[in-house]
Amino acid sequence: MSIEPTKKAPAIDATLKSVFGVDRIQSITNLLCVCCGAAVDESSFKDALSKKEFAISGICQKCQDQIFKPQ
């Protein structure tokens, strides 16, 4: 089962590409993290919400843990 990128307005995808330097849709489709560029294994996600976040943002579990860690 592959992860399908969520749909976003073209302007949002263009902004994300300018921020991350990579195409979010291509990264998700190719199972690559937009932040660190690492290959993503679907089994690496802690839960369904983390996997859903990858479909939204293209951010792998390791990067999600760093970005969303409690202060």
C-alpha positions as CSV (number, residue, x, y, z in Angstrom):
1,M,0.0,0.0,0.0
2,S,1.5,3.3,-1.0
3,I,0.9,6.7,0.7
4,E,-1.1,9.1,-1.3
5,P,-0.1,12.8,-1.0
6,T,-3.0,15.0,0.2
7,K,-4.3,17.6,-2.3
8,K,-3.3,21.2,-1.7
9,A,-3.8,24.4,-3.7
10,P,-1.0,24.9,-6.3
11,A,0.2,28.1,-4.5
12,I,0.7,26.1,-1.2
13,D,2.7,23.4,-3.0
14,A,4.8,26.1,-4.7
15,T,5.5,27.7,-1.3
16,L,6.4,24.4,0.3
17,K,8.8,23.7,-2.6
18,S,10.4,27.1,-2.1
19,V,10.8,26.4,1.6
20,F,12.1,22.8,1.4
21,G,13.7,22.9,-2.0
22,V,11.9,19.7,-3.2
23,D,8.5,18.9,-4.6
24,R,6.3,17.6,-1.7
25,I,4.2,15.4,-4.0
26,Q,7.2,13.7,-5.7
27,S,8.8,13.2,-2.3
28,I,5.8,11.5,-0.8
29,T,5.2,9.4,-3.9
30,N,8.8,8.3,-3.8
31,L,8.7,7.8,0.0
32,L,11.4,10.4,0.7
33,C,11.4,13.0,3.5
34,V,11.2,16.6,2.4
35,C,13.3,17.7,5.4
36,C,16.2,15.2,5.5
37,G,15.9,13.4,2.2
38,A,15.9,10.0,3.9
39,A,14.0,7.0,2.4
40,V,10.8,6.4,4.3
41,D,9.6,3.0,5.2
42,E,5.8,2.9,5.8
43,S,6.4,0.7,8.8
44,S,8.5,3.4,10.5
45,F,5.6,5.5,11.6
46,K,4.6,5.3,15.2
47,D,0.9,5.5,14.6
48,A,-1.8,6.3,12.0
49,L,-1.6,10.0,12.8
50,S,2.1,10.1,12.1
51,K,1.6,8.3,8.8
52,K,-1.2,10.8,7.9
53,E,1.2,13.7,8.7
54,F,3.7,12.3,6.2
55,A,0.9,12.3,3.5
56,I,0.2,15.9,4.4
57,S,3.7,17.3,4.8
58,G,6.2,14.7,3.5
59,I,8.0,14.7,6.8
60,C,9.4,11.4,8.1
61,Q,8.9,10.0,11.6
62,K,12.4,11.1,12.8
63,C,11.9,14.6,11.6
64,Q,8.4,14.7,13.0
65,D,9.7,13.7,16.4
66,Q,12.3,16.6,16.2
67,I,9.8,19.2,14.9
68,F,6.8,18.3,17.1
69,K,8.7,17.3,20.3
70,P,7.3,18.8,23.5
71,Q,9.1,21.8,24.9
